[in-house]
Amino acid sequence: MRSIRLVAFWNLFLAAALAGNRLQADDWPQWGGPQRDLVWRESGIVQSLPAGRLPRVWTAKVGEGYAGPAVADGKVYLTDRIHGEGNDGVERVLCLDAESGDLLWKHEYECLYSVSYPAGPRATPLCHDRLVYTLGAVGHLFCLDAETGEIVWSRFFPDDFGTRLPTWGTAAAPLVDGDQLIALVGGPDALVVSFDRRTGKELWRALDDPGVGYCPPMIYDFDGQRQLIIWHPQAVSALDPRSGASLWDHRFPVQAGLTIATPRKHNNRLLVSSFYNGSLMLEVSSGGAEEVWRGKSDSEIRTDGLHALMGTPILTDTHIYGVGSYGQLRCLDADTGRRVWETFEATGEDRWWNAFLIPHEDRVFIHNEQGELIIARLTPEGYDEDSRALLIEPTRPVRRRMTIWSHPAFAMQSVFARNDKVLVRVNLAAE
């Protein structure tokens, strides 16, 4: 009897300890995490990674997709696609238990693909106030009950707004601001549309551009003024998030509509970086934006500074760190855009080679497209790697290599990552 009581005691103790850890742990409820800035702020995280493949808490089968996972309130949300015949198939929204990886519910809908790289949804789900918002590759926007998966409201951009789908599909993760959900839609005079987040009613629309781009909308504060930043193929634009009224525009035409990487803010400076046209640095105030510098090269091969594709750069007081068009991890002088150093140690050298940079305390977690997770320090003096391990196997062929182009989620002292076959959770707690 005594041993039974001891077992029962320890079971209760472990359950309480795990519950306590969950209460203290952060979520990753949307693109970019809690503050939408791609920074991981949880404490108690490992200092170094063991060699080899990282041990998994769980593995769950999923379908194809580029969208990263979102983690909120003990659940993981992910979108994927199951192919049918030809361009037919279904997109799905999956909800899994974050502790076990068990499927709690799924919502699926028929979806005819007409986009390049037709391997599933691109946009990370957004979880807010017991609702989850998802955006599919050809413009299906859903608001679902986060507990049950039941549809609260939905829109289909091509039918509802006359959206001209971008070449590589709809990819910009929507944004919640107060009672509104702000999304890149792409219809005539409706590049950006604000919806009542509870009902789907249109509140306002703004901007017109022949292209849509792929860049998520962001709200930043400049000199006490909240500005909705929309980086689209013709310009960087700022809107009043309450009404959609224009605050300023700075022309920056981008080849092939490749506005992808999230605009980076530091103090009153705003940085964007594109594959062909390089980088642009703006000084922003409540009165408008002035150009500090822009890259001199419009070639992704003969590059001078940083020509980012998918990976969002890091911007500090003095320097920029980012991955360029052919895999170059580079450091630039933030005041001039001049290159300080470059390395291929964290990546590789080929067209569209990608890695995501996630700052954490005084180091950076790097998730490269080979599925490796790296801990390194990036300083003006150079690249200093601490450790690396295999997080998840690459499954998507691109040119002569296998890749993963999905941004992981960092939550619950863990990393959640997906490829085209599985979603995994790996514990990164210091203990």
N, C-alpha and C positions, 0 to 999 in steps of 0.2 A: 504493500500500500504506500509505503514511504517513497519508493521509486516512482510510482505512478504520480504521486503528488508533486515530486520534483520535476518530472517531465512536463506535467501540466503547468507548473510555475514557469519553467523556462520557455514553454510555448507562448504563454501570456507575456512574458518579459520581451521576447523577440518581436512579438506582434506590436507591442507598445513602442519598442525602439524603432521599428520600421515605420510605424505611423508618425512618430516624432520626426524622423528623417524626412518623410513626405511633407510634413507641415513646414519644415525649414527649407525645403528644396525649391528652386525656381522652376517655372515653366518656360516653354519656348512656344508661345501661342500663335505665332504668325511668322511671316517672312522677317528675318533679322532678329527674332527674339523679343523679349518683353518690351524693350525700348526701340525696336525696329532698326537697330544700328549695327547688328552683326557683331556685338561684343558679348562675351560670356562672363558673367559677374559672380557666379557661384563660388563659394570658398570650399576648402577641404578637398581639393582636387589633386590628383597624382602629380608628382614632379617629373617623373620619367616613365616611359612606356617599356614594357618587356619586349624583347625581340620575338619575331614570329607573328602568328595570327592572334589577335586579342581574343580572350575568352568571352563568350557571349552569355548574357543573362537569359536571352531567348532569341529564337529565330521564327519568323512568320512568313508563310508563302504569300507573295503578291504578284501582280502583273507588271507590265511595262509602264514606265513613266519617268519623266524628268523632275517632277515636283518633289520637293523635300517634305518631310513630315512636320507636323505641328504637335506639340505636347501641352495639354492643359487639363487640370483637375483629375489627374490620374488616368488620362486616356491619351491615345495617340491617334491622330487623324492623317490619312494619306489618300491620295487619288492615284488611280492607275487605269490601264486600258486592257481589255481582253479582245483580241482580234477576231473578226468574223471573216467572211469571204470578201475579197477585194479590199475596198476602203471601208467596209462595214465593220461594226464592232460595238462594244459598249464601254463607256467610261464608268468608273465606280468610285464611290467615296467609302472608305473603310474606316471603321472605328474599332480600335483594339484596346484591351486593358494594358496599361503601361507596366504593370507588375508582372504579368504572365505572358503577354503577347496574344492572348486569346481574342478571337473576333467577337465583338459585342453586337455590331450591326453593320449592314452595308446598304448603300443606295446606289442603284445602277440605272443607266438610261442609254438608249440607242444613240449612236453617234457616228455620223459619216465624216471621215477625214478627207480634207482637201489641201492639207498643208505639207510642207517639206519636213523631213525627219518625223514621220508619223508614228512615233513610239510612245504616245501617251501624254497626259496633261503636264503642264509646265509650272503652274502657279501653286505655291505653298498654301494650304488651307489657313483660314483665319478664325480663331476661336475667341468669342467675346460674349459675356453675359448670357451663358447657357445656349448660345447659338453658334453654329459653325458655317462659314461662308466658303464656297469653293468655286473655282473658275476653271472650266475645261479648255482644251486646246482650240476649239472652234467656236467659243463664245457662250457656252452654257454657264450661267451664273445661278447658283443655288444658295438659299438660306435654309439651313436644316436645324431641327431641334438636336442639340448636342447629345442628349441622353438617348433619344429614340431613333434618330435619322429621318423623322417625318419631315416632309417639305413644309416650310413656313411660307416661302414665296420663291419665285424663280423668274429669270429673264433669259431670252436667247438673243444675243446681240445682233446677228444678221437680220432676223425677222423684226425685232423691236426697234432697231436704230439704223438699219441699212449699213451695218458695219462692213468695211472692206478688210477682210482678214489679212494680217501680215503674213509674209512668206512662211515664217516658221511658227505660226500659230499664236494664239492669245496667251501671254505669259506674265503680265504685270500683276503681281499680287495686290488685291484691293486693300484699302485702308479704312479703319473705323476712326471717326472723329465725332465725339459726342453722340448725337442721335442719327448721324449719317454714315453711310458706307460710300466711299469714293473709289471709282474704278475707271481705268482706261477702257473706253468702249470703241471709239474709232469711227463713229458715224459722222455724217455731214454736220458741221458745227457742234459735234458732240464727241470730240476727242476724249473729254473727261465728263463723266456724269456722276452726280451725287444722288443717292437713293436714301429714303428713310430706311434705316437699317432693320426696322421691325416689320415693315409692310411692303417694301419694295417700291413705294411711290417715288416718282422722280421729283427731286427738289430743285436742281438746276443742272444746266449743261454749259460747257465752255470749250473754246478753241476749235480750230479746224486745221487739219494737216492731211495731205494725201497719204501719208504713212501713219501708222499707229505707234510703232516701236514696241519695246519689251520691258521698259523700265518702270519699276513700281513707283506710284506717287508717294511723296514724302512731305511731312509738315515740319518746318524748322522755324525757330524764333531768331529773328535778326533785329537787333536794337529794340526789343520789346514788341515787335510786330510778328504775328504768326503768318507764315507764308507757305502756301501749298506749292511745292516745287514739282513741275512736270517737265521732264527732259524728253522731248520728242524729236523726230528726225530733222525738223527744221530749226529748232531753237530750244533754249532753256527758258521756260516761262514760269512766272510766279503769279498765283491767284490768291484772292481772299478766300480762305476755306469756308467762310460762312455763306458766301453768295456766288462764288465763281468769278467775281469781277477781276479784271486784269490789273496786276500791280506793275509788272514790267516783263519785257521779253528781251533776250539776248540771242541774236541769230548765230547759229552754229550748225550748218547743214552737215548731216552725217550720212555717209555712203551706205546704201543697202538698208537704210533704216535701222542700223545696228546700235540703237540706244538700249543697253542692257544693264550694265553695272549700276548699282544704286548710287545716286549722287552723295558725295561725302561732305559733311560740314565740320568745320573746326573754327571756333570763334566766329568771325564774320566772313570767313572764306568758304567757298563752295567749289568742289572739284567734280568734274565729270570726265570720263575717259572712254574712248571708242576704238574699235578694232582698226579701222582704216585711217581715221582722221586724228588719232591721238587724243591728247588731253587739253582741257580748258579750265583755267582757274579764274574765278570771279571773286571780287570783293563786294559783298552785299550789305545794304543798309535798308532802312525803312523807306528810303527814297528811290531805290533802284539798284542796279548792279553795274559795276565797272570791271572791264577785263584787266586782269593782272598779267597774264600771259596765256599763250596757247602753243601747242606743238607745231613745229615747222614742217612736219612730214605728213603727206596724205597717202603714204604707202605703208601697208602692213609688213612689208619686207624690209624696206630701207627706213627703219624707225630711228627716231632721235631720243624721245623720252619714253612715255608709257602709252602703249596701245592695248588697253584692256579689252577683253571680250566679255566673259561672264563674271569673272571674279571682281568683287568690289575692292578697290584699293584702301589702304590705311593712310589717313592724313593726320599728321602731328603738327606741333608748332613750327617745326623746321624741315620736316622731310615727308616724303610719300613713299609707300612700299606697295607694289602691285605686280601682277603677272601679266606679261605682254603677249602679243599676238602669236609668237612662236615659242611660248613657254618660258620666256626670260623673267625670272623674279628680279625686279629692279628696285633700286633706291634712287629717288630724285630729290633735288633741292626744291623745297616747297615754294621758295620765293621766286625762282627763275625757271623751274622745269628742267634744269640741267641734270643729266645722269651722273650719279655718284658711283654706283657699282651695279653689277648684274651677276647672276649665277643660275645654273641649271640644276643645282644639287637637289632641290626639292621637287623638280618637275622632270622635264625631258624636252627635246627640241624637235618640234614639228608644228605644222599649222593647226591652230585652234587648241593648242595644248593648254590645259586649265588646272588651276588649283584655287581653293577657297582659303582666305586668311581670316582667322577668328581670334582677335586679341583676347587674352586672359591674363590679368594682373601684369607682370612685367615680361611676359612671353607671348608667343603666338602659336595657336594650334593651326596646322595646315592640313587640309584634306585634299589630296591631289587626285587626279582623275584615274590613277592606277589603284585607287582604293586604300592608299596608305594614309595613316594619321601620323603627323610629325609634330613634335614640340621643338620650337626653335626660338632664338632671340634675333630680332632684326634691329640693327643699329646703324648709324652712319658709317661705322667701321666695317660692317659686313654682315654676312649670314653665319650664325653660330647655331648649329644643330645639336640638340641634346639627345634625342632618341626618335625612333620611328618604328611603327609596327603595321601589320596589315589589318585594316578595319573591316573591309568587305571586298569581295572579288569583283573586278570590273567585268561587265557583261555586254556592253554596247560597242560594236565595231565602228571605228571611225578611221578612215584612211588605212594605215598599216598597224593599228594598235587597238587594244580593247580599252574602254573608258567607262567612267561614271561622271555624269554631269549634274548630279543632284546634291544640293546643299544639305548637310546633316543638321539635326537639331541637338542642342546641348541643354539638357534639363535633367532634374532629379539626380544630379552628380553623375550623369551618364551621357553617352552620345547615342543618338538614334540615327541610323543610316540605312539607305536602301539602294538596291540595284534593280535590274529588270526581273528579278526572281524572288528576292527575299527582302524583308525589313528586319533589322537586328537592333538589339539594345546591348550596349557594352558598358559595364560599370567603370567609372573613372574616379571613384571616391578614393581618397588618400589611404584609407585603411586597407 
